[in-house]
Amino acid sequence: MEDNIQQDKWKGLVGEAAVALIEEGMVIGLGTGTTATQMIYALGRRIQEGLKIIGAVPTSHASEVLARTLGIPITNLDTHPVLDLDIDGADEIDQQLRLIKGGGGALLREKIVASSARRFVVIADATKHVAQLGQHFPLPVEVVPIAAKPVTNHLEALGATVQLRHSGDNAFLTENCNIILDCFFANGIADPDELDTRIHSIVGVVETGLFLHMAERAIIGGPQGITVLQ
């Protein structure tokens, strides 16, 4: 319980630090997850204090609902296909700013929004900063449902132990009506770039949770306060 309280405190710190990067007149991306939620609350407070932005593009229905309740103006990529800044959390971050994302199941929309932004900033608590990706958190892969079995076979051939993600008794469905295959690698992911390329070559794969060469910086909260990787 005490660890959770500390993590929540760190998430609040990085949320506030990230929101300080938002300037008047920006169009921004709003991430998904517990850390991104803290950032959205912090943005709501800044808007109540007078900050004016053009709009925010949420990466999930949950983030959109929260943003609307806090008075954050919502827009979309049709209206604003290029964003000034995207802020999102991560499930794992290595020293090279390579990420695993998708624990909340929004990885496709998160990657679309991040790739549409001039700047992509990642926020996380210190438990997400790792020496090697994939040792503690599975790699999510979004897959067209009809391709579940053949894609699973291909992923297993790449060394993964594959689990279909569930929501209760049913398969978890993303907001894009796809499934998530969580891939566990016993020794972690030695070469994220090579693995990402090989997974993308599998027919039926929509997207992976590897976010490579995308983040400008990571703002990490921990026992010593805030650390910035860039």
C-alpha positions as CSV (number, residue, x, y, z in Angstrom):
1,M,0.0,0.0,0.0
2,E,2.8,2.4,0.9
3,D,4.6,1.6,-2.4
4,N,1.4,2.5,-4.3
5,I,1.1,5.8,-2.4
6,Q,4.6,6.7,-3.3
7,Q,4.1,5.8,-7.0
8,D,0.9,7.9,-7.1
9,K,3.0,10.8,-5.7
10,W,5.6,10.4,-8.3
11,K,3.0,10.2,-11.1
12,G,1.5,13.5,-9.8
13,L,5.0,15.1,-9.9
14,V,5.7,14.1,-13.5
15,G,2.2,15.1,-14.6
16,E,2.7,18.6,-13.3
17,A,6.2,18.8,-14.8
18,A,5.0,17.7,-18.3
19,V,2.0,20.1,-18.3
20,A,4.5,23.0,-17.6
21,L,5.7,22.3,-21.2
22,I,2.3,23.2,-22.7
23,E,2.1,26.8,-24.0
24,E,-0.7,29.1,-25.1
25,G,-2.3,28.2,-28.4
26,M,-0.9,24.6,-28.6
27,V,-2.6,21.5,-30.0
28,I,-1.6,18.6,-27.9
29,G,-2.0,14.8,-27.5
30,L,-3.4,13.3,-24.4
31,G,-2.1,9.9,-23.4
32,T,-3.8,7.0,-21.7
33,G,-3.1,5.2,-18.4
34,T,-2.7,6.1,-14.7
35,T,0.2,8.4,-15.2
36,A,-1.4,10.2,-18.1
37,T,-4.5,10.6,-16.0
38,Q,-2.5,12.6,-13.5
39,M,-1.2,14.8,-16.3
40,I,-4.8,15.4,-17.6
41,Y,-5.9,16.5,-14.1
42,A,-2.9,18.9,-14.0
43,L,-3.8,20.3,-17.4
44,G,-7.4,20.8,-16.2
45,R,-6.0,22.9,-13.3
46,R,-3.9,25.0,-15.6
47,I,-6.8,25.6,-17.9
48,Q,-8.9,26.7,-14.9
49,E,-6.1,29.1,-14.1
50,G,-6.3,30.7,-17.5
51,L,-4.2,28.6,-20.0
52,K,-5.8,28.6,-23.4
53,I,-5.0,25.8,-25.9
54,I,-6.5,25.2,-29.3
55,G,-7.4,21.6,-28.4
56,A,-6.3,18.2,-27.3
57,V,-6.5,14.9,-29.2
58,P,-7.1,12.0,-26.7
59,T,-5.8,8.5,-27.3
60,S,-8.7,6.7,-25.7
61,H,-12.3,7.2,-24.8
62,A,-11.4,7.2,-21.1
63,S,-9.0,10.1,-21.6
64,E,-11.5,12.0,-23.7
65,V,-14.2,11.6,-21.1
66,L,-11.9,12.8,-18.3
67,A,-10.7,15.8,-20.4
68,R,-14.2,16.9,-21.2
69,T,-15.2,16.8,-17.6
70,L,-12.2,19.1,-16.7
71,G,-13.0,21.6,-19.4
72,I,-10.2,20.7,-21.7
73,P,-11.2,21.4,-25.4
74,I,-11.2,18.3,-27.6
75,T,-10.2,18.1,-31.2
76,N,-9.1,15.4,-33.6
77,L,-6.4,14.6,-36.2
78,D,-8.8,15.4,-39.1
79,T,-8.9,19.0,-37.9
80,H,-5.3,19.2,-36.6
81,P,-3.2,16.4,-38.3
82,V,0.0,17.9,-36.8
83,L,0.3,18.3,-33.0
84,D,2.7,20.6,-31.1
85,L,3.2,18.2,-28.3
86,D,2.1,14.7,-27.2
87,I,2.4,13.6,-23.5
88,D,1.9,10.0,-22.6
89,G,2.9,7.3,-20.1
90,A,4.9,4.1,-20.7
91,D,5.0,0.6,-19.2
92,E,8.8,0.4,-19.6
93,I,11.5,2.9,-20.6
94,D,15.1,2.1,-21.3
95,Q,18.1,4.4,-21.2
96,Q,17.8,5.0,-25.0
97,L,14.2,6.2,-24.6
98,R,12.8,3.1,-26.2
99,L,9.4,2.2,-24.8
100,I,7.0,-0.6,-24.3
101,K,3.4,0.8,-24.2
102,G,0.0,-0.7,-24.5
103,G,-0.8,-2.0,-21.0
104,G,-4.1,-0.2,-21.2
105,G,-4.8,-1.5,-24.7
106,A,-4.6,1.8,-26.5
107,L,-1.2,1.3,-28.2
108,L,-2.4,1.8,-31.8
109,R,-4.1,5.2,-31.1
110,E,-1.2,6.2,-28.8
111,K,1.3,5.5,-31.6
112,I,-0.7,7.4,-34.2
113,V,-1.0,10.4,-31.9
114,A,2.7,10.3,-30.9
115,S,3.8,10.0,-34.5
116,S,1.6,13.0,-35.4
117,A,3.3,15.3,-32.8
118,R,6.4,17.5,-33.3
119,R,7.4,16.6,-29.8
120,F,6.6,13.4,-27.9
121,V,7.3,13.5,-24.1
122,V,7.0,10.4,-21.9
123,I,6.1,10.5,-18.2
124,A,6.5,7.7,-15.8
125,D,7.4,6.7,-12.2
126,A,10.8,5.2,-11.5
127,T,9.6,1.6,-11.5
128,K,9.1,1.9,-15.3
129,H,12.8,2.8,-16.0
130,V,14.5,-0.4,-16.9
131,A,17.9,-1.6,-18.1
132,Q,16.4,-3.8,-20.8
133,L,12.9,-3.9,-22.3
134,G,10.7,-6.9,-21.8
135,Q,12.2,-8.4,-18.7
136,H,9.3,-7.4,-16.4
137,F,6.5,-6.3,-18.7
138,P,5.1,-8.2,-21.7
139,L,5.1,-6.7,-25.2
140,P,1.5,-6.1,-26.4
141,V,0.8,-6.8,-30.1
142,E,-2.5,-5.6,-31.6
143,V,-3.8,-8.2,-34.0
144,V,-6.8,-8.6,-36.3
145,P,-9.0,-11.2,-34.6
146,I,-9.2,-13.7,-37.5
147,A,-5.4,-13.9,-37.5
148,A,-5.0,-14.8,-33.8
149,K,-3.7,-18.3,-34.2
150,P,-1.3,-17.9,-37.1
151,V,0.1,-14.7,-35.6
152,T,0.5,-16.5,-32.3
153,N,2.5,-19.3,-34.0
154,H,4.8,-16.7,-35.7
155,L,5.3,-14.9,-32.4
156,E,6.2,-18.1,-30.6
157,A,8.7,-18.8,-33.4
158,L,10.4,-15.5,-32.4
159,G,10.8,-16.8,-28.9
160,A,7.7,-15.3,-27.2
161,T,5.3,-17.0,-24.8
162,V,2.0,-15.6,-26.0
163,Q,-1.2,-14.9,-24.0
164,L,-4.4,-13.6,-25.4
165,R,-5.5,-10.7,-23.3
166,H,-8.9,-11.1,-21.6
167,S,-11.5,-8.8,-20.1
168,G,-13.4,-11.0,-17.7
169,D,-14.4,-14.2,-19.6
170,N,-14.0,-12.7,-23.0
171,A,-11.1,-11.6,-25.2
172,F,-10.2,-8.0,-24.6
173,L,-11.1,-5.9,-27.6
174,T,-9.3,-2.6,-28.4
175,E,-11.3,0.5,-29.4
176,N,-10.4,-0.5,-32.9
177,C,-12.1,-3.9,-32.4
178,N,-8.8,-5.9,-32.5
179,I,-7.3,-8.3,-30.0
180,I,-4.1,-8.0,-27.9
181,L,-1.5,-10.7,-27.8
182,D,0.8,-10.2,-24.8
183,C,4.3,-11.5,-25.5
184,F,6.6,-12.6,-22.7
185,F,10.3,-12.9,-23.4
186,A,12.1,-14.9,-20.8
187,N,15.4,-13.0,-21.2
188,G,13.9,-9.7,-22.2
189,I,14.2,-8.1,-25.7
190,A,17.8,-8.1,-26.8
191,D,17.3,-6.1,-30.0
192,P,14.0,-4.1,-30.0
193,D,14.5,-2.7,-33.5
194,E,15.0,-6.1,-35.1
195,L,12.1,-7.6,-33.1
196,D,9.8,-4.8,-34.1
197,T,10.7,-5.2,-37.8
198,R,10.1,-8.9,-37.7
199,I,6.7,-8.7,-35.9
200,H,5.5,-6.0,-38.3
201,S,6.3,-8.4,-41.2
202,I,3.7,-10.9,-39.9
203,V,0.4,-10.6,-41.8
204,G,-2.5,-9.9,-39.4
205,V,-0.4,-7.7,-37.0
206,V,-1.8,-4.2,-36.8
207,E,0.8,-2.6,-34.5
208,T,3.3,-3.4,-31.7
209,G,3.8,-1.8,-28.3
210,L,7.4,-1.0,-29.1
211,F,7.8,2.8,-29.4
212,L,11.2,3.3,-30.9
213,H,13.1,6.5,-31.8
214,M,10.0,8.5,-31.0
215,A,10.3,10.1,-27.6
216,E,12.2,13.4,-27.2
217,R,12.5,13.0,-23.5
218,A,11.2,11.0,-20.5
219,I,10.3,12.7,-17.3
220,I,10.6,10.2,-14.5
221,G,9.5,10.7,-10.9
222,G,11.2,8.8,-8.0
223,P,12.5,9.0,-4.5
224,Q,15.0,11.8,-5.5
225,G,12.3,13.8,-7.2
226,I,12.2,14.3,-11.0
227,T,14.8,13.0,-13.5
228,V,14.8,13.9,-17.2
229,L,16.2,11.5,-19.8
230,Q,16.8,12.9,-23.3
